[in-house]
Amino acid sequence: MTAGLPWATLVICLAITVARIPSALRGENRVLFYLFALITMDIFLSIEAPYLAIDAVLGGMNVTNLILRFLLYGTFLLLGTKVAAGFDSKSAGRAIHGPWGLAVLGVIAALTTFFFVITDTRGSSVGMNGLTWGPSMEAYAALGRFYPGYVAACLLPAIWRTITGRFPALLRGASALLMLGLTLLLVSQLFPLIPAVHLWLRSVINYSAVLATAVGLAGIWFSKAYAKRKARRTT
């Protein structure tokens, strides 16, 4: 089950991305299409077979992992900006793409590069799990978890207000799925506490977070489109 989860997540995210193509071609909410495309690329690069193939071309130094880190930072910047606007949370928007939010991203990006450069990353290994871990590797991994967790923490209050508010059931259900995905990102901050014998839990938590987030976003998009069509029919 765990082995098939990454591919299942990729297929679902790719299907959602493809479903957004007609709307994107019409110029409708293209940012959402770009977001799903980024999420799909993130999942693709996190799967062992494509990761090893791409990293072999790049020299077998796990540069693919660094590329994936920066793709994830971009994904969560876009996700945070889009969701904050969608849930009308100005405070979350400022915390993510305001001066302080961009400063947090800049510092994390700089430190991520620094710790990658000073670490011996020879030998392609998805997630760098096959390398010898030391303080610099631990710091590099922690930074990769921190920024998604930071964005999630900024967004959760606004999403919770929608879940508990007087909104259509479809919107509240999709928002609950999105909240589940973002909450799992906060849980991922505790990865260092997971015993080595249960490291498979990291993969389950990560891909479950992506699935819940992607399906939740798609559900919110569908619920709003359905509400607009219903309003037009009523009119």
Secondary structure, DSSP 8 states (H G I E B T S, - for coil): -TTTHHHHHHHHHHHHHHHTHHHHHTTSSHHHHHHHHHHHHHHHHHSHHHHHHHHHHTTSSSHHHHHHHHHHHHHHHHHHHHHHHHTT-HHHHHHHHSHHHHHHHHHHHHHHHHHHHTS---S--GGGTTS---HHHHHHHHHHHHHHHHHHHHHHHHHHHHHHSS--HHHHHHHHHHHHHHHHHHHGGGGGGS-GGGTHHHHHHHHHHHHHHHHHHHHHHHHHHHHHHHHHHH-
